[in-house]
Each structure stands twice: as structure tokens, then as C-alpha cells.
């Protein structure tokens, strides 16, 4: 055991000297075996950390460097794996968020352009289109397409819109107004012909 003056008991060594099997580390005298143990633990820990960090499983699919332009590029150490045929999004995955009023109005007119009148009716046509589904659909008989040229959120649930409705005879009708969206559905509209 080291004495208070720094030399091990019974070594007969002068103050400040260390004996066989002891090493001075700063003001402390430590047995050599303790330093070897610490060195071994550090070495094993370092090797273990290196192996864990550098052992990555082989990718099971081919990786691709291309990402959609709306997504920021991934960091260099992250691979993008394209979806397989079984991973195609369902209709609920591509539907607009109930909180995004502009997206609801855009989807409403996309459904009409796609002649998916049932989807447009469910998205709010039943709230703004009158009393009968068949009369509402018949109102689009002469409409070839509708272009939503400007949509902006004025306040939560309110969407201002400018519409260009191209008719089957080539004429264009321009509409302007406001839609009210609540819980992912159009619940009201104030649209006028310009």
C-alpha cells in the first residue's frame, strides 16, 4: 500500500520514487496490473464499437439515388429504397389531409375533371350542389374541364378560388369565390360567375 509521502511501504525507496509493480500517474501511485486492465478494457471497447459501427447488413433490394424533387435529398449515408409493387399507396394515403382546406378544394375539382362524380359528391358536392346527385352531375354535362387557376387559404377552413370552366363547345366560363371546408369536406361555397 502506498504511504502518504508517495513511496510504497517497505520499499525503502526515497520520496517520489516508485517500486517494482507500481507506476506514478500524477500524484497517485497505481499498480501496473491496474493500468494493463484499463488498457485492455479500452482496447476491447474500441474494437467492439468499431465492429458495431462498421457492420451493416447487406441491402436486400437494389438502391436508387433518385428521389422526387419535392423531397430534400437524403444524407449521404442513407440509401433510398424504391417501393415494390405491393407498396403502392391506397386512396386514403393519397387523399388530402382534413386540415388542408386548399387541398380539399383541389381534390374536389380533380375528381370532377376525372369524372369521378361520386368522390366529388362525397367531398362536398352534396353540401353545395343542390338536392339531387343526378341533377348535380347533369350540371357538368357541357363542361369539358375545370382549371383551378388560383387557390389560397384566406383563413383556416376558408379557401379563395378562381376557376376556368372550359365548355364542350370551346367557350370558357370564369368563376370566383370562396369555399368553406370543415373536417375534410366542403361544407359551403359562395361562387359567382365573373
C-alpha positions in Angstrom: 0.0 0.0 0.0 1.4 3.4 -0.8 2.4 5.7 2.0 1.3 9.2 2.4 4.6 10.5 1.1 4.2 8.7 -2.2 6.6 5.8 -1.8 5.2 2.3 -1.2 5.6 0.9 2.3 8.6 -1.3 2.8 10.3 -0.5 -0.4 13.0 1.7 1.2 12.8 4.0 -1.8 13.2 7.7 -1.5 10.2 10.1 -1.7 8.9 10.4 -5.2 10.3 7.1 -6.4 8.2 4.1 -7.3 9.0 0.4 -6.9 8.6 -2.7 -8.9 5.0 -3.3 -9.9 3.9 0.4 -9.3 3.6 3.4 -11.6 3.3 7.0 -10.7 0.3 8.7 -12.5 0.3 12.3 -11.5 0.3 12.4 -7.7 -1.1 8.9 -7.5 0.8 5.6 -7.4 -1.0 2.8 -9.1 -0.2 -0.9 -9.5 0.9 -1.8 -13.1 -1.7 -4.5 -13.4 -4.5 -1.9 -13.0 -3.1 0.1 -15.9 -2.9 -3.0 -18.1 -6.5 -3.9 -17.1 -7.7 -0.4 -18.1 -5.8 -0.6 -21.4 -7.3 -4.0 -22.2 -10.8 -2.7 -21.4 -10.3 0.3 -23.6 -9.0 -1.8 -26.5 -11.9 -4.3 -26.3 -14.4 -1.5 -26.1 -12.9 0.3 -29.1 -12.8 -2.9 -31.2 -16.4 -3.6 -30.2 -17.5 -0.1 -31.1 -15.7 -0.3 -34.4 -17.3 -3.6 -35.3 -20.8 -2.4 -34.4 -20.5 0.8 -36.4 -19.0 -0.7 -39.5 -21.1 -3.8 -39.7 -24.2 -3.0 -41.7 -26.4 -5.7 -43.2 -26.3 -6.1 -47.0 -29.3 -4.4 -48.6 -31.9 -6.9 -49.8 -33.0 -4.6 -52.7 -31.2 -2.6 -55.2 -30.8 1.0 -54.1 -31.5 4.0 -56.2 -30.1 7.5 -56.0 -33.2 9.3 -57.4 -35.8 11.0 -55.1 -38.8 13.1 -56.0 -37.9 16.8 -56.4 -40.3 17.8 -53.6 -38.3 15.7 -51.1 -35.0 17.0 -49.8 -32.1 14.8 -50.8 -31.2 12.2 -48.1 -27.9 12.5 -46.2 -25.0 10.7 -47.9 -25.1 7.7 -45.5 -28.9 7.0 -46.1 -30.0 4.9 -49.1 -33.3 5.4 -50.8 -35.2 2.1 -51.5 -37.9 2.3 -54.0 -41.3 0.8 -53.1 -42.2 -2.6 -54.5 -45.4 -3.2 -56.5 -47.1 -4.3 -53.2 -46.3 -0.9 -51.6 -48.5 1.3 -53.9 -50.4 3.9 -51.9 -54.1 3.4 -51.3 -56.7 6.0 -51.9 -56.7 7.0 -48.3 -52.9 7.5 -48.5 -53.2 10.0 -51.4 -56.3 11.8 -50.1 -55.7 15.3 -48.8 -55.4 15.9 -45.1 -58.6 17.1 -43.5 -56.6 20.1 -42.2 -55.6 21.3 -45.7 -58.6 23.2 -47.0 -56.9 24.1 -50.3 -56.0 20.5 -51.0 -59.7 19.5 -50.4 -60.9 22.0 -53.0 -58.2 21.0 -55.4 -59.2 17.3 -55.0 -62.8 18.2 -55.4 -62.2 19.7 -58.9 -59.7 16.9 -59.8 -62.5 14.4 -59.1 -64.8 16.3 -61.4 -62.2 16.5 -64.2 -61.7 12.7 -63.8 -65.5 12.3 -64.0 -65.4 10.7 -60.5 -68.6 12.5 -59.6 -69.3 10.1 -56.6 -66.0 11.1 -55.0 -66.6 14.8 -55.6 -70.1 14.4 -54.2 -68.8 12.8 -51.1 -66.0 15.5 -50.8 -68.7 18.2 -50.6 -70.8 18.3 -53.7 -73.7 17.1 -51.7 -73.3 20.2 -49.4 -73.1 22.8 -52.2 -74.7 21.1 -55.3 -78.4 21.2 -54.5 -80.8 18.5 -53.5 -80.2 15.7 -56.0 -77.0 13.9 -57.1 -78.3 13.3 -60.6 -79.2 17.0 -61.1 -75.7 18.0 -59.8 -73.9 15.6 -62.2 -76.1 16.8 -65.1 -74.9 20.3 -64.4 -71.5 19.3 -65.6 -72.8 17.8 -68.9 -71.4 20.6 -71.0 -68.2 21.1 -69.0 -65.1 19.7 -70.7 -62.7 20.6 -67.9 -62.2 22.9 -64.9 -58.9 24.6 -64.2 -58.3 25.9 -60.7 -56.1 28.8 -61.5 -55.7 30.3 -58.0 -56.3 28.7 -54.7 -55.2 30.3 -51.4 -56.1 29.9 -47.8 -57.5 33.1 -46.5 -58.1 31.8 -43.0 -58.4 28.3 -41.5 -61.2 26.4 -43.4 -61.6 29.2 -45.9 -60.3 28.9 -49.5 -60.5 31.6 -52.2 -60.6 30.2 -55.7 -60.6 31.4 -59.3 -62.0 28.8 -61.8 -61.9 28.5 -65.5 -64.5 26.1 -66.8 -64.0 25.1 -70.4 -67.2 24.0 -72.0 -67.6 21.3 -74.7 -68.2 24.0 -77.3 -64.8 25.6 -76.5 -66.2 28.6 -74.6 -64.8 29.4 -71.2 -66.7 30.5 -68.1 -64.7 32.2 -65.3 -65.9 31.8 -61.7 -64.6 33.3 -58.5 -65.5 32.8 -54.9 -64.8 31.2 -51.5 -65.2 27.7 -50.2 -65.6 26.7 -46.6 -64.0 23.4 -45.5 -64.6 21.6 -42.3 -63.4 18.1 -41.2 -62.0 17.4 -44.7 -65.3 18.2 -46.5 -66.5 21.3 -48.4 -69.5 22.5 -46.3 -70.2 25.7 -48.1 -69.5 27.8 -51.1 -70.0 31.4 -52.3 -69.1 31.2 -56.0 -70.2 33.7 -58.7 -69.7 33.9 -62.5 -67.4 36.8 -63.4 
